[in-house]
Amino acid sequence: MNAFTPGPQPRLEGSPGGPLSGIAFAAKDLFDVAGFPTGAGNPDWARTHPVPARHADAVAALLAAGATLAGKTHTDELAFSLNGENAHYGTPVNPRAPGRIPGGSSSGSASAVAGGAVDTALGTDTGGSVRVPSSYCGIFGIRTTHGAVPVGGLVPLAPRFDVVGWFARDAGLLARVGRALLPAGSAAPVTRLLRLEDAFELAGEAVTAALAPAVARLAGRLPVDSARLAPGPEGLSGWFGHFRVLQGRDAWRTHGEWVTAVEPSFGPGIRDRFGWAAGLTEEMGEAAEAGRAAALAVLDAALPPGTALLLPTAPGIAPRLATPAAELDAFRMRAMTLTCIAGLGGLPQVSMPAGTLDGCPVGLSVIGARGTDLALMDAVADWALPVA
């Protein structure tokens, strides 16, 4: 499936008797594994950085819980994409939608889980890099609360938004992995959902229809009310504009010196994004900060204890391989208009397979208040929606 990085793969047994004993996992090639190079999806990154001597925190935690590391998986270059196509290493197969992209940047991890090569896999999510592949590949995935899972030994993209996430083929395992990685919590169980009408409208009629049976099933279990997060003239597109500027400025602060000094070989989309990020001004950043503050106030008001937001994970099924760059970029912008909600808020979001469109998976998501990660995963496992 071209899910794993080239070269020798780590095979590390987990601690005997742990709660995840018998579980095989993979790690996106942004996570350090002692004795193996961290490539970050780009050969110049591997060439200019030392081989790590320690495991990333998340890798060490899963090994301590008994899970076995089975290998490292492909990523888009420095995680700066949602597509899953890598100019140097190719595109991992989407097992649930052959001939279509797997989504990124956690492309290899999603492919490996969807194809059954491993039970679970670590990914990262800054602007949708776990949630979008989850939807495209028809599996479960979580973007965690910002700062909830330690990021030591992880190659960053934009640290103020980067989080650790993971994938699984069933919701129960997704939650079991969460108990090994997240701090114990006592968040209120999910007892009410707010259906985000502006998000469903952005996704369009076909996606809304594909998800309608799952939404109806949820409405039979708990109250589902309607809401709009951003009713102004710009709507959610304005939120995405703020997120995009803040993410870009943070990415350039993080990697600009290396990009300038090394002049790495980037694929076209990655090169263009770093070039755009380099030109963002202080004034643009200040305006985006003000926009984010307003969005945070809206999100905090919308998420009292026990409430979660309900929305499509992505605005459609996985695009076909070799989709023209301009068309793919336009679709990416629409996807990030949905994913920026949790990104701006630093909120947890779980994507679950909940429908099909043209024979391909479509994901439905729930977003909770900060720190409600375990409660969200438990709710998704309890709902037991039929996996399409």
C-alpha atoms as a printed R data frame, in Angstrom:
    type eleno elety resid chain resno       x      y       z
1   ATOM     1    CA   MET     A     1   0.000  0.000   0.000
2   ATOM     2    CA   ASN     A     2   3.057  2.277   0.064
3   ATOM     3    CA   ALA     A     3   2.041  3.185   3.609
4   ATOM     4    CA   PHE     A     4   5.477  2.691   5.174
5   ATOM     5    CA   THR     A     5   8.678  4.636   4.714
6   ATOM     6    CA   PRO     A     6  11.466  3.039   2.630
7   ATOM     7    CA   GLY     A     7  14.383  1.276   4.282
8   ATOM     8    CA   PRO     A     8  14.644 -0.817   7.465
9   ATOM     9    CA   GLN     A     9  11.594 -0.667   9.706
10  ATOM    10    CA   PRO     A    10  11.602 -0.656  13.507
11  ATOM    11    CA   ARG     A    11   9.991 -3.623  15.205
12  ATOM    12    CA   LEU     A    12   9.768 -2.933  18.928
13  ATOM    13    CA   GLU     A    13   7.833 -5.113  21.330
14  ATOM    14    CA   GLY     A    14   5.722 -3.409  23.959
15  ATOM    15    CA   SER     A    15   5.905 -4.041  27.683
16  ATOM    16    CA   PRO     A    16   4.418 -7.434  28.566
17  ATOM    17    CA   GLY     A    17   1.007 -7.445  30.185
18  ATOM    18    CA   GLY     A    18   0.113 -3.868  29.338
19  ATOM    19    CA   PRO     A    19  -3.437 -2.783  28.492
20  ATOM    20    CA   LEU     A    20  -2.527 -2.630  24.786
21  ATOM    21    CA   SER     A    21  -0.673 -5.958  24.623
22  ATOM    22    CA   GLY     A    22  -1.318 -7.690  21.328
23  ATOM    23    CA   ILE     A    23  -1.969 -4.389  19.535
24  ATOM    24    CA   ALA     A    24   0.298 -3.422  16.625
25  ATOM    25    CA   PHE     A    25   0.822  0.256  15.853
26  ATOM    26    CA   ALA     A    26   2.685  2.415  13.384
27  ATOM    27    CA   ALA     A    27   4.029  5.932  13.803
28  ATOM    28    CA   LYS     A    28   3.933  8.762  11.288
29  ATOM    29    CA   ASP     A    29   7.425  9.742  10.173
30  ATOM    30    CA   LEU     A    30   7.327 12.881  12.308
31  ATOM    31    CA   PHE     A    31   7.690 10.847  15.527
32  ATOM    32    CA   ASP     A    32  11.195  9.976  16.663
33  ATOM    33    CA   VAL     A    33  12.064  6.308  17.070
34  ATOM    34    CA   ALA     A    34  15.464  5.758  18.664
35  ATOM    35    CA   GLY     A    35  18.058  4.534  16.180
36  ATOM    36    CA   PHE     A    36  15.971  5.304  13.078
37  ATOM    37    CA   PRO     A    37  16.062  8.536  11.078
38  ATOM    38    CA   THR     A    38  13.057 10.842  11.255
39  ATOM    39    CA   GLY     A    39  12.391 11.907   7.680
40  ATOM    40    CA   ALA     A    40   9.374 14.240   7.999
41  ATOM    41    CA   GLY     A    41   8.478 13.309   4.427
42  ATOM    42    CA   ASN     A    42  11.475 15.076   2.922
43  ATOM    43    CA   PRO     A    43  14.938 13.617   2.151
44  ATOM    44    CA   ASP     A    44  16.675 16.901   2.948
45  ATOM    45    CA   TRP     A    45  15.185 16.894   6.442
46  ATOM    46    CA   ALA     A    46  16.579 13.442   7.146
47  ATOM    47    CA   ARG     A    47  19.942 14.473   5.674
48  ATOM    48    CA   THR     A    48  20.287 17.562   7.865
49  ATOM    49    CA   HIS     A    49  19.080 16.155  11.196
50  ATOM    50    CA   PRO     A    50  20.697 13.557  13.459
51  ATOM    51    CA   VAL     A    51  19.252 10.121  14.046
52  ATOM    52    CA   PRO     A    52  17.298 10.373  17.321
53  ATOM    53    CA   ALA     A    53  18.568  8.649  20.428
54  ATOM    54    CA   ARG     A    54  15.186  8.583  22.194
55  ATOM    55    CA   HIS     A    55  11.623  7.701  21.305
56  ATOM    56    CA   ALA     A    56   9.025 10.425  20.953
57  ATOM    57    CA   ASP     A    57   6.829 10.700  24.040
58  ATOM    58    CA   ALA     A    58   3.771  9.229  22.327
59  ATOM    59    CA   VAL     A    59   5.735  6.270  20.932
60  ATOM    60    CA   ALA     A    60   7.237  5.560  24.360
61  ATOM    61    CA   ALA     A    61   3.791  5.736  25.988
62  ATOM    62    CA   LEU     A    62   2.278  3.186  23.611
63  ATOM    63    CA   LEU     A    63   5.233  0.841  24.038
64  ATOM    64    CA   ALA     A    64   4.898  1.155  27.819
65  ATOM    65    CA   ALA     A    65   1.203  0.275  27.483
66  ATOM    66    CA   GLY     A    66   2.134 -2.971  25.719
67  ATOM    67    CA   ALA     A    67   1.582 -2.090  22.066
68  ATOM    68    CA   THR     A    68   4.138 -3.261  19.493
69  ATOM    69    CA   LEU     A    69   5.627 -0.758  17.048
70  ATOM    70    CA   ALA     A    70   5.464 -2.260  13.554
71  ATOM    71    CA   GLY     A    71   6.956  0.576  11.483
72  ATOM    72    CA   LYS     A    72   7.019  4.203  10.416
73  ATOM    73    CA   THR     A    73   4.543  5.608   7.921
74  ATOM    74    CA   HIS     A    74   4.644  8.211   5.176
75  ATOM    75    CA   THR     A    75   3.719 11.833   5.736
76  ATOM    76    CA   ASP     A    76   3.293 14.818   3.479
77  ATOM    77    CA   GLU     A    77   6.399 17.003   3.646
78  ATOM    78    CA   LEU     A    78   6.657 18.582   7.113
79  ATOM    79    CA   ALA     A    79   2.910 17.889   7.435
80  ATOM    80    CA   PHE     A    80   2.070 20.964   5.322
81  ATOM    81    CA   SER     A    81  -0.715 19.373   3.240
82  ATOM    82    CA   LEU     A    82  -4.074 17.616   3.463
83  ATOM    83    CA   ASN     A    83  -3.744 15.468   0.351
84  ATOM    84    CA   GLY     A    84  -1.404 12.577   1.146
85  ATOM    85    CA   GLU     A    85   0.636 12.946  -2.046
86  ATOM    86    CA   ASN     A    86   4.405 13.113  -1.586
87  ATOM    87    CA   ALA     A    87   6.627 14.250  -4.480
88  ATOM    88    CA   HIS     A    88   9.541 12.123  -3.197
89  ATOM    89    CA   TYR     A    89   7.898  8.915  -1.977
90  ATOM    90    CA   GLY     A    90   4.593  8.686  -3.800
91  ATOM    91    CA   THR     A    91   1.039  8.369  -2.538
92  ATOM    92    CA   PRO     A    92  -0.138  5.698  -0.091
93  ATOM    93    CA   VAL     A    93  -3.075  3.625  -1.308
94  ATOM    94    CA   ASN     A    94  -6.541  4.442  -0.043
95  ATOM    95    CA   PRO     A    95  -7.858  0.909   0.608
96  ATOM    96    CA   ARG     A    96 -11.478  2.071   0.926
97  ATOM    97    CA   ALA     A    97 -11.466  4.273  -2.179
98  ATOM    98    CA   PRO     A    98  -9.051  2.847  -4.772
99  ATOM    99    CA   GLY     A    99  -7.856  5.388  -7.292
100 ATOM   100    CA   ARG     A   100  -8.338  8.240  -4.850
101 ATOM   101    CA   ILE     A   101  -5.991 10.031  -2.468
102 ATOM   102    CA   PRO     A   102  -5.825  8.894   1.167
103 ATOM   103    CA   GLY     A   103  -5.704 12.402   2.601
104 ATOM   104    CA   GLY     A   104  -2.828 13.809   4.594
105 ATOM   105    CA   SER     A   105  -0.648 14.675   6.082
106 ATOM   106    CA   SER     A   106  -1.007 11.466   8.128
107 ATOM   107    CA   SER     A   107  -1.437  9.544   4.882
108 ATOM   108    CA   GLY     A   108   0.585  6.416   5.576
109 ATOM   109    CA   SER     A   109  -0.896  5.934   9.050
110 ATOM   110    CA   ALA     A   110  -4.443  6.129   7.695
111 ATOM   111    CA   SER     A   111  -3.613  3.772   4.828
112 ATOM   112    CA   ALA     A   112  -1.943  1.233   7.131
113 ATOM   113    CA   VAL     A   113  -4.929  1.158   9.502
114 ATOM   114    CA   ALA     A   114  -7.590  1.106   6.776
115 ATOM   115    CA   GLY     A   115  -5.736 -1.684   4.980
116 ATOM   116    CA   GLY     A   116  -5.306 -3.811   8.113
117 ATOM   117    CA   ALA     A   117  -1.496 -3.649   8.281
118 ATOM   118    CA   VAL     A   118  -1.704 -2.394  11.881
119 ATOM   119    CA   ASP     A   119  -4.453 -1.982  14.481
120 ATOM   120    CA   THR     A   120  -3.802  1.672  15.215
121 ATOM   121    CA   ALA     A   121  -1.354  4.338  14.087
122 ATOM   122    CA   LEU     A   122  -0.098  7.653  15.370
123 ATOM   123    CA   GLY     A   123  -0.637 10.758  13.310
124 ATOM   124    CA   THR     A   124  -0.526 14.488  13.864
125 ATOM   125    CA   ASP     A   125  -3.190 17.087  13.234
126 ATOM   126    CA   THR     A   126  -2.625 20.803  12.747
127 ATOM   127    CA   GLY     A   127  -5.273 21.749  10.208
128 ATOM   128    CA   GLY     A   128  -7.020 18.412   9.653
129 ATOM   129    CA   SER     A   129  -4.220 15.893   9.096
130 ATOM   130    CA   VAL     A   130  -5.895 13.086  11.078
131 ATOM   131    CA   ARG     A   131  -9.529 14.035  10.581
132 ATOM   132    CA   VAL     A   132  -9.484 14.320   6.783
133 ATOM   133    CA   PRO     A   133  -7.667 10.990   6.159
134 ATOM   134    CA   SER     A   134 -10.094  9.359   8.611
135 ATOM   135    CA   SER     A   135 -13.007 10.507   6.482
136 ATOM   136    CA   TYR     A   136 -11.401  9.616   3.152
137 ATOM   137    CA   CYS     A   137 -10.309  6.143   4.317
138 ATOM   138    CA   GLY     A   138 -13.434  5.206   6.258
139 ATOM   139    CA   ILE     A   139 -11.874  4.784   9.708
140 ATOM   140    CA   PHE     A   140 -12.042  6.420  13.138
141 ATOM   141    CA   GLY     A   141  -9.617  9.177  14.060
142 ATOM   142    CA   ILE     A   142  -9.103 11.739  16.783
143 ATOM   143    CA   ARG     A   143  -7.556 15.172  16.936
144 ATOM   144    CA   THR     A   144  -6.845 15.690  20.645
145 ATOM   145    CA   THR     A   145  -7.118 18.793  22.803
146 ATOM   146    CA   HIS     A   146  -4.128 21.030  22.171
147 ATOM   147    CA   GLY     A   147  -1.439 20.183  24.720
148 ATOM   148    CA   ALA     A   148  -3.207 17.103  26.096
149 ATOM   149    CA   VAL     A   149  -0.683 14.599  24.688
150 ATOM   150    CA   PRO     A   150   3.032 15.474  25.071
151 ATOM   151    CA   VAL     A   151   4.767 16.333  21.794
152 ATOM   152    CA   GLY     A   152   8.372 15.680  22.816
153 ATOM   153    CA   GLY     A   153  10.307 14.063  19.962
154 ATOM   154    CA   LEU     A   154   7.791 15.219  17.344
155 ATOM   155    CA   VAL     A   155   8.723 17.298  14.294
156 ATOM   156    CA   PRO     A   156   6.419 20.323  14.500
157 ATOM   157    CA   LEU     A   157   4.644 22.268  11.791
158 ATOM   158    CA   ALA     A   158   2.885 25.053  13.714
159 ATOM   159    CA   PRO     A   159   3.258 24.336  17.450
160 ATOM   160    CA   ARG     A   160   0.371 26.503  18.604
161 ATOM   161    CA   PHE     A   161  -1.986 24.199  16.649
162 ATOM   162    CA   ASP     A   162  -0.093 20.863  16.406
163 ATOM   163    CA   VAL     A   163  -1.576 17.911  18.293
164 ATOM   164    CA   VAL     A   164  -1.042 14.166  18.447
165 ATOM   165    CA   GLY     A   165  -3.829 12.007  17.027
166 ATOM   166    CA   TRP     A   166  -4.397  8.400  16.006
167 ATOM   167    CA   PHE     A   167  -6.547  6.090  13.904
168 ATOM   168    CA   ALA     A   168  -8.405  2.808  14.456
169 ATOM   169    CA   ARG     A   169 -10.888  0.656  12.586
170 ATOM   170    CA   ASP     A   170 -13.222  0.492  15.597
171 ATOM   171    CA   ALA     A   171 -14.207  3.104  18.139
172 ATOM   172    CA   GLY     A   172 -13.472  0.898  21.126
173 ATOM   173    CA   LEU     A   173  -9.794  0.620  20.248
174 ATOM   174    CA   LEU     A   174  -9.632  4.349  19.539
175 ATOM   175    CA   ALA     A   175 -10.702  4.939  23.153
176 ATOM   176    CA   ARG     A   176  -8.339  2.288  24.558
177 ATOM   177    CA   VAL     A   177  -5.404  4.011  22.895
178 ATOM   178    CA   GLY     A   178  -6.655  7.276  24.354
179 ATOM   179    CA   ARG     A   179  -6.449  5.895  27.853
180 ATOM   180    CA   ALA     A   180  -2.770  5.133  27.279
181 ATOM   181    CA   LEU     A   181  -1.947  8.589  25.895
182 ATOM   182    CA   LEU     A   182  -4.277 11.069  27.573
183 ATOM   183    CA   PRO     A   183  -4.442 12.170  31.197
184 ATOM   184    CA   ALA     A   184  -7.317 10.674  33.163
185 ATOM   185    CA   GLY     A   185 -10.350 12.909  32.947
186 ATOM   186    CA   SER     A   186 -13.808 13.295  34.423
187 ATOM   187    CA   ALA     A   187 -15.585 15.294  31.720
188 ATOM   188    CA   ALA     A   188 -19.356 15.088  31.599
189 ATOM   189    CA   PRO     A   189 -20.701 12.490  29.148
190 ATOM   190    CA   VAL     A   190 -22.108 13.770  25.868
191 ATOM   191    CA   THR     A   191 -25.857 14.263  26.352
192 ATOM   192    CA   ARG     A   192 -26.640 16.856  23.651
193 ATOM   193    CA   LEU     A   193 -25.465 17.592  20.130
194 ATOM   194    CA   LEU     A   194 -25.521 20.853  18.190
195 ATOM   195    CA   ARG     A   195 -25.826 20.250  14.468
196 ATOM   196    CA   LEU     A   196 -23.780 22.975  12.763
197 ATOM   197    CA   GLU     A   197 -25.972 24.072   9.873
198 ATOM   198    CA   ASP     A   198 -23.302 26.307   8.338
199 ATOM   199    CA   ALA     A   199 -20.907 23.349   8.250
200 ATOM   200    CA   PHE     A   200 -23.457 21.046   6.595
201 ATOM   201    CA   GLU     A   201 -24.277 23.744   4.037
202 ATOM   202    CA   LEU     A   202 -20.592 24.147   3.205
203 ATOM   203    CA   ALA     A   203 -20.277 20.380   2.692
204 ATOM   204    CA   GLY     A   204 -23.223 20.440   0.309
205 ATOM   205    CA   GLU     A   205 -26.383 18.494  -0.375
206 ATOM   206    CA   ALA     A   206 -24.763 15.223  -1.439
207 ATOM   207    CA   VAL     A   207 -22.645 14.901   1.713
208 ATOM   208    CA   THR     A   208 -25.572 15.980   3.898
209 ATOM   209    CA   ALA     A   209 -27.769 13.311   2.324
210 ATOM   210    CA   ALA     A   210 -25.088 10.635   2.743
211 ATOM   211    CA   LEU     A   211 -24.814 11.460   6.456
212 ATOM   212    CA   ALA     A   212 -28.559 11.885   7.062
213 ATOM   213    CA   PRO     A   213 -29.221  8.294   8.260
214 ATOM   214    CA   ALA     A   214 -26.411  8.537  10.820
215 ATOM   215    CA   VAL     A   215 -27.630 11.937  12.025
216 ATOM   216    CA   ALA     A   216 -31.166 10.554  12.338
217 ATOM   217    CA   ARG     A   217 -29.873  7.583  14.320
218 ATOM   218    CA   LEU     A   218 -28.106  9.937  16.727
219 ATOM   219    CA   ALA     A   219 -31.257 12.051  17.063
220 ATOM   220    CA   GLY     A   220 -33.032  8.917  18.261
221 ATOM   221    CA   ARG     A   221 -30.567  8.588  21.123
222 ATOM   222    CA   LEU     A   222 -30.055 12.135  22.380
223 ATOM   223    CA   PRO     A   223 -31.241 15.679  21.641
224 ATOM   224    CA   VAL     A   224 -29.841 17.180  18.420
225 ATOM   225    CA   ASP     A   225 -30.426 20.923  18.110
226 ATOM   226    CA   SER     A   226 -29.460 23.268  15.277
227 ATOM   227    CA   ALA     A   227 -26.888 26.044  15.538
228 ATOM   228    CA   ARG     A   228 -24.740 28.361  13.438
229 ATOM   229    CA   LEU     A   229 -21.266 29.258  14.613
230 ATOM   230    CA   ALA     A   230 -20.451 32.085  12.226
231 ATOM   231    CA   PRO     A   231 -23.626 33.728  10.877
232 ATOM   232    CA   GLY     A   232 -21.875 36.906   9.627
233 ATOM   233    CA   PRO     A   233 -21.219 37.720   5.959
234 ATOM   234    CA   GLU     A   234 -17.876 35.877   5.877
235 ATOM   235    CA   GLY     A   235 -19.151 32.919   7.887
236 ATOM   236    CA   LEU     A   236 -16.803 30.010   8.456
237 ATOM   237    CA   SER     A   237 -14.647 31.215   5.561
238 ATOM   238    CA   GLY     A   238 -13.622 34.133   7.758
239 ATOM   239    CA   TRP     A   239 -12.625 31.711  10.519
240 ATOM   240    CA   PHE     A   240 -10.521 29.778   8.021
241 ATOM   241    CA   GLY     A   241  -8.813 32.983   6.924
242 ATOM   242    CA   HIS     A   242  -7.746 33.677  10.504
243 ATOM   243    CA   PHE     A   243  -6.561 30.108  11.025
244 ATOM   244    CA   ARG     A   244  -4.621 30.043   7.770
245 ATOM   245    CA   VAL     A   245  -2.667 33.205   8.606
246 ATOM   246    CA   LEU     A   246  -1.866 32.094  12.159
247 ATOM   247    CA   GLN     A   247  -0.823 28.616  11.030
248 ATOM   248    CA   GLY     A   248   1.340 30.039   8.244
249 ATOM   249    CA   ARG     A   249   3.115 32.529  10.506
250 ATOM   250    CA   ASP     A   250   3.778 29.807  13.072
251 ATOM   251    CA   ALA     A   251   5.065 27.400  10.412
252 ATOM   252    CA   TRP     A   252   7.488 30.024   9.083
253 ATOM   253    CA   ARG     A   253   8.701 30.896  12.590
254 ATOM   254    CA   THR     A   254   9.309 27.184  13.147
255 ATOM   255    CA   HIS     A   255  10.982 26.248   9.855
256 ATOM   256    CA   GLY     A   256  11.844 29.454   8.011
257 ATOM   257    CA   GLU     A   257  15.479 29.469   9.078
258 ATOM   258    CA   TRP     A   258  15.961 25.863   7.968
259 ATOM   259    CA   VAL     A   259  14.123 26.411   4.677
260 ATOM   260    CA   THR     A   260  16.240 29.493   3.926
261 ATOM   261    CA   ALA     A   261  19.547 27.860   4.836
262 ATOM   262    CA   VAL     A   262  19.042 24.426   3.264
263 ATOM   263    CA   GLU     A   263  16.819 25.309   0.282
264 ATOM   264    CA   PRO     A   264  15.244 21.852   0.463
265 ATOM   265    CA   SER     A   265  13.702 20.100  -2.495
266 ATOM   266    CA   PHE     A   266   9.961 20.525  -1.919
267 ATOM   267    CA   GLY     A   267   7.033 19.352  -3.967
268 ATOM   268    CA   PRO     A   268   5.104 22.176  -5.661
269 ATOM   269    CA   GLY     A   269   2.326 22.623  -3.105
270 ATOM   270    CA   ILE     A   270   4.686 22.561  -0.127
271 ATOM   271    CA   ARG     A   271   7.097 24.997  -1.748
272 ATOM   272    CA   ASP     A   272   4.262 27.393  -2.533
273 ATOM   273    CA   ARG     A   273   2.864 27.286   1.018
274 ATOM   274    CA   PHE     A   274   6.182 28.048   2.659
275 ATOM   275    CA   GLY     A   275   6.741 30.853   0.150
276 ATOM   276    CA   TRP     A   276   3.327 32.292   1.001
277 ATOM   277    CA   ALA     A   277   3.956 31.942   4.749
278 ATOM   278    CA   ALA     A   278   7.234 33.860   4.454
279 ATOM   279    CA   GLY     A   279   5.337 36.929   3.226
280 ATOM   280    CA   LEU     A   280   2.760 37.153   6.024
281 ATOM   281    CA   THR     A   281   3.009 40.456   7.901
282 ATOM   282    CA   GLU     A   282   2.672 41.465  11.530
283 ATOM   283    CA   GLU     A   283  -0.502 43.386  10.697
284 ATOM   284    CA   MET     A   284  -2.048 40.315   9.120
285 ATOM   285    CA   GLY     A   285  -1.148 38.338  12.229
286 ATOM   286    CA   GLU     A   286  -2.741 40.892  14.546
287 ATOM   287    CA   ALA     A   287  -5.994 40.855  12.588
288 ATOM   288    CA   ALA     A   288  -6.033 37.055  12.643
289 ATOM   289    CA   GLU     A   289  -5.422 37.025  16.403
290 ATOM   290    CA   ALA     A   290  -8.454 39.259  16.911
291 ATOM   291    CA   GLY     A   291 -10.526 36.964  14.710
292 ATOM   292    CA   ARG     A   292  -9.405 33.924  16.650
293 ATOM   293    CA   ALA     A   293 -10.311 35.561  19.965
294 ATOM   294    CA   ALA     A   294 -13.830 36.201  18.676
295 ATOM   295    CA   ALA     A   295 -14.121 32.587  17.475
296 ATOM   296    CA   LEU     A   296 -12.965 31.283  20.855
297 ATOM   297    CA   ALA     A   297 -15.704 33.241  22.603
298 ATOM   298    CA   VAL     A   298 -18.318 31.704  20.286
299 ATOM   299    CA   LEU     A   299 -16.980 28.186  20.803
300 ATOM   300    CA   ASP     A   300 -16.797 28.495  24.585
301 ATOM   301    CA   ALA     A   301 -20.430 29.653  24.672
302 ATOM   302    CA   ALA     A   302 -21.534 26.801  22.404
303 ATOM   303    CA   LEU     A   303 -19.908 24.030  24.447
304 ATOM   304    CA   PRO     A   304 -21.255 23.859  28.005
305 ATOM   305    CA   PRO     A   305 -20.684 20.550  29.841
306 ATOM   306    CA   GLY     A   306 -22.289 17.604  28.051
307 ATOM   307    CA   THR     A   307 -22.629 19.356  24.671
308 ATOM   308    CA   ALA     A   308 -20.747 18.485  21.483
309 ATOM   309    CA   LEU     A   309 -20.872 19.917  17.976
310 ATOM   310    CA   LEU     A   310 -21.927 17.710  15.052
311 ATOM   311    CA   LEU     A   311 -20.588 18.348  11.546
312 ATOM   312    CA   PRO     A   312 -19.265 16.654   8.399
313 ATOM   313    CA   THR     A   313 -15.573 15.858   8.692
314 ATOM   314    CA   ALA     A   314 -14.804 16.863   5.101
315 ATOM   315    CA   PRO     A   315 -16.746 18.532   2.268
316 ATOM   316    CA   GLY     A   316 -16.771 15.420   0.113
317 ATOM   317    CA   ILE     A   317 -15.211 12.071  -0.653
318 ATOM   318    CA   ALA     A   318 -11.515 11.675  -1.394
319 ATOM   319    CA   PRO     A   319 -10.528 13.376  -4.665
320 ATOM   320    CA   ARG     A   320  -9.224 11.180  -7.443
321 ATOM   321    CA   LEU     A   321  -5.529 10.635  -8.002
322 ATOM   322    CA   ALA     A   322  -4.047 13.102 -10.504
323 ATOM   323    CA   THR     A   323  -6.736 15.705  -9.820
324 ATOM   324    CA   PRO     A   324  -5.475 19.025 -11.267
325 ATOM   325    CA   ALA     A   325  -3.563 21.054  -8.695
326 ATOM   326    CA   ALA     A   326  -5.888 24.069  -8.772
327 ATOM   327    CA   GLU     A   327  -8.967 21.889  -8.258
328 ATOM   328    CA   LEU     A   328  -7.287 19.969  -5.450
329 ATOM   329    CA   ASP     A   329  -6.203 23.165  -3.721
330 ATOM   330    CA   ALA     A   330  -9.721 24.593  -3.892
331 ATOM   331    CA   PHE     A   331 -11.069 21.401  -2.297
332 ATOM   332    CA   ARG     A   332  -8.367 21.599   0.380
333 ATOM   333    CA   MET     A   333  -9.484 25.139   1.242
334 ATOM   334    CA   ARG     A   334 -13.081 23.948   1.664
335 ATOM   335    CA   ALA     A   335 -11.945 21.074   3.864
336 ATOM   336    CA   MET     A   336  -9.920 23.384   6.079
337 ATOM   337    CA   THR     A   337 -12.911 25.690   6.435
338 ATOM   338    CA   LEU     A   338 -14.480 22.779   8.319
339 ATOM   339    CA   THR     A   339 -11.378 21.608  10.165
340 ATOM   340    CA   CYS     A   340 -10.353 25.110  11.326
341 ATOM   341    CA   ILE     A   341 -13.177 25.100  13.892
342 ATOM   342    CA   ALA     A   342 -11.438 22.670  16.238
343 ATOM   343    CA   GLY     A   343  -8.044 24.032  15.199
344 ATOM   344    CA   LEU     A   344  -8.801 27.594  16.264
345 ATOM   345    CA   GLY     A   345 -10.262 26.414  19.544
346 ATOM   346    CA   GLY     A   346  -7.627 23.809  20.380
347 ATOM   347    CA   LEU     A   347 -10.554 21.429  20.743
348 ATOM   348    CA   PRO     A   348 -10.807 17.639  20.459
349 ATOM   349    CA   GLN     A   349 -12.621 16.208  17.447
350 ATOM   350    CA   VAL     A   350 -13.470 12.597  16.647
351 ATOM   351    CA   SER     A   351 -14.257 11.555  13.081
352 ATOM   352    CA   MET     A   352 -16.296  8.412  12.517
353 ATOM   353    CA   PRO     A   353 -17.211  6.598   9.300
354 ATOM   354    CA   ALA     A   354 -20.918  7.287   8.903
355 ATOM   355    CA   GLY     A   355 -21.947  7.021   5.277
356 ATOM   356    CA   THR     A   356 -20.943  6.514   1.665
357 ATOM   357    CA   LEU     A   357 -21.168  8.622  -1.457
358 ATOM   358    CA   ASP     A   358 -20.447  7.140  -4.891
359 ATOM   359    CA   GLY     A   359 -19.152  4.057  -3.069
360 ATOM   360    CA   CYS     A   360 -16.592  6.024  -1.039
361 ATOM   361    CA   PRO     A   361 -16.551  6.753   2.702
362 ATOM   362    CA   VAL     A   362 -17.855  9.957   4.262
363 ATOM   363    CA   GLY     A   363 -16.994 10.926   7.828
364 ATOM   364    CA   LEU     A   364 -19.156 12.536  10.518
365 ATOM   365    CA   SER     A   365 -17.474 14.384  13.383
366 ATOM   366    CA   VAL     A   366 -18.106 15.513  16.930
367 ATOM   367    CA   ILE     A   367 -16.191 18.386  18.530
368 ATOM   368    CA   GLY     A   368 -16.096 18.761  22.305
369 ATOM   369    CA   ALA     A   369 -14.880 21.313  24.807
370 ATOM   370    CA   ARG     A   370 -11.209 21.293  25.753
371 ATOM   371    CA   GLY     A   371 -10.275 18.227  27.779
372 ATOM   372    CA   THR     A   372 -13.304 16.134  26.814
373 ATOM   373    CA   ASP     A   373 -11.332 13.787  24.540
374 ATOM   374    CA   LEU     A   374 -12.114 10.594  26.450
375 ATOM   375    CA   ALA     A   375 -15.781 11.482  26.832
376 ATOM   376    CA   LEU     A   376 -16.029 12.065  23.070
377 ATOM   377    CA   MET     A   377 -14.414  8.727  22.236
378 ATOM   378    CA   ASP     A   378 -16.590  6.899  24.762
379 ATOM   379    CA   ALA     A   379 -19.690  8.502  23.252
380 ATOM   380    CA   VAL     A   380 -18.716  7.495  19.715
381 ATOM   381    CA   ALA     A   381 -18.072  3.911  20.894
382 ATOM   382    CA   ASP     A   382 -21.423  3.846  22.702
383 ATOM   383    CA   TRP     A   383 -23.339  5.158  19.688
384 ATOM   384    CA   ALA     A   384 -22.047  2.252  17.601
385 ATOM   385    CA   LEU     A   385 -23.070  3.753  14.278
386 ATOM   386    CA   PRO     A   386 -22.963  1.176  11.481
387 ATOM   387    CA   VAL     A   387 -19.608  1.480   9.737
388 ATOM   388    CA   ALA     A   388 -20.249  2.034   6.066
